[in-house]
């Protein structure tokens, strides 16, 4: 009897241990899920808040989520491709004095471009890991500390800058910056979702996209850009059609070692969208046919030709009807081959020298 009781007690004890272990595992899994869930939610909330603070009169807004990009293998490909710019003395001193390095400490930023007059205005919000005390001390030594309606603003004259920069801390991990002399209007202006509904609608379509640019234009800027393209790519018809677009969105999302790019042009004219779709579709058909001619195979560097074919193979052109507006969408992949071709500067496809 005692043996049975002891065996029963041991089994019950083992069951309790197993049950306790299971509860610990479940609690750990729940905590891990909650951590990732709330971390993603905080990131999304911060992104939405930053974009909501962009000026309503902006002509373009660029957003980059570096924290999201750092988890992708495409970023390494991009760093290998891009030539590092020369580090300016001002920035070297700033890093040394504040400990802030954008490559590891900057998480995300949004920049708005406006042009109310001849001089363009930039306004940016950045999130990351800032040593606020050291940054403010550096700014005071390098420029001016200004108190305006309870808001502390720093004015700094950077070397080679056309005009002073102004920045303030919105919170410990968020800074607002501008080169607009009327900075107070940007730093203290209260905005609501309804006051920038058009921008908010376009931002909402890009949820989860780590890098994008949204342009609202009057037609002249894009048409002028198209007219200034190299001779072989210049098209008055294309310039005219692009000039009729009211919104243009360019977005990129890393997928493995490539970047999926989506360009969306939007307007109210179905005819314009239909013509643009036909135009881009025709360009892709002609480009593929041209790359496969015997003359092209002979003259074009095989690596460059393969890169272009890979790009064209991934490309798609489609149209969207959103009811109040119509869009033409061009989708393609930026692959390591394309980056390599661009990095070597051999975009014209001159054949590589033959091995000796």
C-alpha positions in Angstrom: 0.0 0.0 0.0 2.8 2.4 0.9 4.5 1.5 -2.3 1.3 2.3 -4.3 0.9 5.5 -2.4 4.5 6.5 -3.0 4.1 5.6 -6.7 0.9 7.6 -6.9 2.5 10.5 -5.1 5.5 10.4 -7.5 3.2 10.4 -10.6 1.1 13.3 -9.3 4.3 15.2 -8.4 5.6 14.5 -11.9 2.3 15.7 -13.4 2.5 18.9 -11.4 6.1 19.5 -12.6 5.1 18.9 -16.2 2.0 21.1 -15.8 4.1 23.8 -14.2 6.7 23.6 -17.0 4.0 23.7 -19.6 2.5 26.9 -17.9 6.0 28.5 -17.9 6.5 27.7 -21.6 3.0 29.1 -22.4 3.7 32.2 -20.3 7.0 32.6 -22.1 5.5 32.2 -25.5 2.7 34.7 -24.6 5.3 37.2 -23.4 7.4 36.7 -26.5 4.3 37.2 -28.7 3.3 40.3 -26.7 6.7 41.7 -27.0 6.8 41.4 -30.8 3.2 42.5 -31.1 3.6 45.6 -29.1 7.0 46.3 -30.6 5.5 46.2 -34.1 2.5 48.3 -32.8 4.8 50.9 -31.3 6.8 51.1 -34.5 3.6 51.5 -36.6 2.2 54.1 -34.2 5.4 56.0 -34.2 5.4 55.9 -38.0 1.8 57.2 -38.2 2.6 60.0 -35.8 5.6 61.1 -37.7 3.7 61.2 -41.0 0.8 63.0 -39.5 3.2 65.8 -38.5 4.3 66.4 -42.1 3.2 69.9 -43.4 0.0 69.8 -45.4 1.4 72.1 -48.1 4.3 69.8 -48.8 5.0 68.8 -52.5 6.8 65.6 -51.5 7.3 63.4 -48.5 10.0 60.7 -48.2 9.9 58.1 -45.5 12.6 55.5 -44.6 12.4 52.9 -41.8 16.1 52.0 -41.3 15.3 49.6 -38.4 13.1 47.5 -40.7 15.7 47.7 -43.5 18.5 46.5 -41.2 16.8 43.1 -40.9 17.0 42.5 -44.7 19.9 41.1 -46.7 19.2 43.7 -49.4 20.6 46.4 -47.3 24.0 44.7 -47.4 23.7 44.5 -51.2 22.9 48.2 -51.2 25.9 49.2 -49.0 28.2 47.1 -51.3 26.8 49.0 -54.3 26.7 52.5 -53.0 29.9 54.5 -52.8 30.3 56.0 -49.3 30.3 59.8 -49.5 33.2 61.7 -48.0 32.6 62.3 -44.3 32.4 66.1 -43.6 34.3 67.6 -40.7 31.1 68.9 -39.1 29.6 65.4 -39.0 32.8 63.9 -37.6 32.8 66.4 -34.8 29.1 65.9 -34.2 29.5 62.1 -33.8 32.5 62.5 -31.5 30.7 65.1 -29.3 27.2 63.4 -29.1 27.9 59.7 -29.7 25.2 59.6 -32.3 25.9 57.7 -35.5 23.0 57.5 -38.0 24.1 54.1 -39.4 23.3 52.4 -36.1 21.4 54.8 -34.0 18.8 56.2 -36.5 15.7 54.1 -36.7 13.4 56.0 -39.0 12.9 59.4 -40.5 10.4 61.4 -42.6 11.3 64.4 -44.7 8.8 66.9 -46.3 9.8 69.2 -49.2 7.8 72.4 -49.8 8.4 75.3 -52.1 6.2 78.3 -51.1 8.6 80.6 -52.8 11.9 80.4 -54.8 13.7 78.8 -51.9 12.7 75.2 -51.1 11.9 74.3 -47.5 12.7 71.0 -45.8 11.1 69.7 -42.6 12.2 66.4 -41.1 11.4 64.2 -38.1 13.8 61.5 -37.0 13.5 58.7 -34.4 16.3 56.8 -32.8 18.6 56.5 -29.8 19.7 60.1 -28.9 21.8 61.2 -26.0 19.7 64.4 -25.5 21.9 66.0 -23.0 25.1 65.6 -25.1 23.3 66.8 -28.3 21.8 69.9 -26.6 25.2 70.7 -25.1 26.8 70.4 -28.5 24.2 72.6 -30.1 24.6 75.3 -27.5 28.4 75.3 -28.1 27.9 75.4 -31.9 24.9 77.7 -32.2 22.1 79.3 -30.3 19.5 78.1 -27.8 16.1 79.8 -28.3 13.1 79.5 -26.0 9.8 80.2 -27.9 6.5 79.7 -26.1 7.9 77.1 -23.9 9.6 75.2 -26.7 13.4 75.0 -26.7 14.8 75.3 -30.2 18.5 75.2 -31.3 19.8 77.1 -34.2 23.1 75.8 -35.8 25.0 77.0 -38.8 26.5 74.0 -40.5 29.5 74.4 -42.8 28.6 74.8 -46.5 24.9 75.2 -45.6 23.0 77.9 -47.3 21.1 78.9 -44.2 20.8 77.9 -40.5 19.3 74.7 -39.3 16.7 74.6 -36.5 15.8 71.6 -34.4 14.0 70.7 -31.2 13.3 67.5 -29.2 9.6 66.4 -29.5 10.5 63.7 -27.0 13.7 61.9 -26.0 13.7 59.6 -29.0 12.3 62.0 -31.6 13.7 65.2 -33.1 12.1 67.7 -35.5 14.4 69.6 -37.8 13.9 72.3 -40.5 15.8 74.9 -42.5 12.8 77.2 -42.5 13.4 80.5 -40.7 9.8 80.4 -39.6 10.5 77.2 -37.7 8.0 78.0 -34.9 5.1 77.5 -37.2 6.3 74.0 -38.0 7.4 72.9 -34.5 4.3 74.1 -32.7 1.5 73.7 -35.2 -1.1 71.3 -34.2 -2.3 69.0 -36.9 -5.3 66.7 -37.1 -5.9 63.7 -39.4 -8.7 65.6 -41.1 -6.5 68.5 -42.0 -4.3 66.4 -44.2 -6.7 63.7 -45.4 -5.3 63.4 -48.8 -1.8 62.8 -47.5 -3.1 60.4 -44.8 -4.9 58.4 -47.5 -1.7 57.9 -49.5 0.3 57.1 -46.5 -2.2 54.4 -45.4 -1.8 52.6 -48.7 1.9 52.2 -47.9 1.5 50.5 -44.5 4.4 48.2 -43.8 6.5 49.6 -46.6 10.0 50.6 -45.2 10.9 53.2 -47.9 8.7 55.4 -50.0 8.2 58.8 -51.6 4.9 60.4 -52.2 4.8 63.4 -54.6 1.9 65.8 -55.1 2.5 67.9 -58.1 1.0 70.3 -60.6 2.3 68.6 -63.6 5.1 71.0 -64.6 7.8 69.4 -62.4 7.4 65.8 -63.8 6.9 67.1 -67.4 10.1 69.1 -67.1 12.0 66.1 -65.7 10.8 63.9 -68.6 11.8 66.5 -71.1 15.3 66.6 -69.6 15.9 62.9 -69.9 18.7 61.6 -72.2 17.9 61.8 -75.9 17.2 58.1 -76.2 14.7 58.2 -73.4 13.1 61.5 -74.2 9.4 61.5 -75.2 7.2 64.5 -75.5 4.2 62.2 -75.4 5.4 60.7 -72.1 6.1 64.1 -70.7 2.6 65.2 -71.5 1.0 62.2 -69.9 3.1 62.3 -66.8 2.3 66.0 -66.5 -1.4 65.1 -66.0 -0.7 62.9 -62.9 -1.8 64.5 -59.6 0.0 62.0 -57.3 3.1 59.8 -57.8 4.1 57.2 -55.3 7.4 55.3 -55.4 7.8 52.5 -52.8 10.3 49.8 -52.1 10.2 46.7 -50.0 13.1 44.3 -49.6 12.4 40.6 -50.3 15.5 38.6 -49.6 18.4 40.1 -51.6 16.2 42.1 -53.9 14.1 45.2 -53.6 10.5 45.1 -54.9 9.7 48.6 -56.4 6.2 49.8 -57.0 5.6 53.1 -58.9 2.1 54.4 -58.9 0.8 57.3 -60.9 -2.7 58.7 -60.1 -5.1 61.1 -61.6 -8.9 61.4 -62.3 -8.6 60.8 -66.1 -9.2 57.2 -67.2 -7.9 58.0 -70.7 -4.6 59.2 -69.3 -4.1 56.1 -67.2 -5.0 53.9 -70.2 -2.5 55.6 -72.4 0.2 55.4 -69.8 -0.4 51.7 -69.3 -0.2 51.1 -73.1 3.0 53.3 -73.3 4.8 51.4 -70.5 3.7 48.0 -71.7 4.9 48.9 -75.2 8.3 50.0 -73.9 8.8 46.7 -72.1 7.8 44.6 -75.2 10.2 46.7 -77.4 13.0 46.5 -74.9 12.8 42.7 -74.6 12.7 42.3 -78.4 15.7 44.7 -78.7 17.8 42.8 -76.2 17.3 39.6 -78.1 18.4 40.8 -81.6 21.7 39.3 -82.9 23.2 42.7 -83.1 22.5 43.5 -79.5 23.8 40.1 -78.3 27.0 40.9 -80.2 27.5 44.4 -78.9 26.1 44.3 -75.4 28.0 43.0 -72.5 26.4 39.7 -71.5 26.2 40.6 -67.8 24.5 43.9 -68.6 22.1 42.1 -71.0 21.2 39.5 -68.3 20.6 42.2 -65.8 18.2 44.1 -68.1 16.4 40.9 -69.0 16.1 40.0 -65.3 14.6 43.4 -64.6 12.1 43.2 -67.6 11.1 39.7 -66.6 10.1 40.9 -63.2 8.2 44.0 -64.5 4.5 44.3 -64.5 2.1 47.1 -65.6 -1.4 47.3 -64.3 -4.2 49.8 -63.8 -6.3 50.4 -60.8 -9.7 52.0 -60.4 -10.3 53.5 -56.9 -13.6 55.1 -57.8 -12.6 58.8 -57.4 -9.2 58.3 -59.0 -7.4 56.0 -61.4 -3.9 54.7 -61.3 -1.2 53.1 -63.5 1.2 50.9 -61.6 4.6 49.7 -62.7 6.2 47.0 -60.6 9.8 45.6 -60.9 12.6 44.1 -58.9 16.0 45.7 -58.3 18.3 42.6 -58.2 22.0 42.2 -57.2 22.7 42.0 -61.0 21.2 45.4 -61.5 23.1 46.9 -58.6 26.3 45.3 -59.9 25.8 46.8 -63.3 25.1 50.2 -61.9 28.1 50.0 -59.5 30.5 49.3 -62.3 29.0 52.2 -64.3 28.6 49.9 -67.3 25.0 50.9 -68.0 25.6 51.4 -71.6 26.6 47.7 -71.9 30.0 48.2 -73.6 31.5 44.7 -73.9 34.1 43.8 -71.3 37.7 43.5 -72.5 38.6 40.0 -73.7 40.8 38.0 -71.3 44.4 38.0 -72.4 
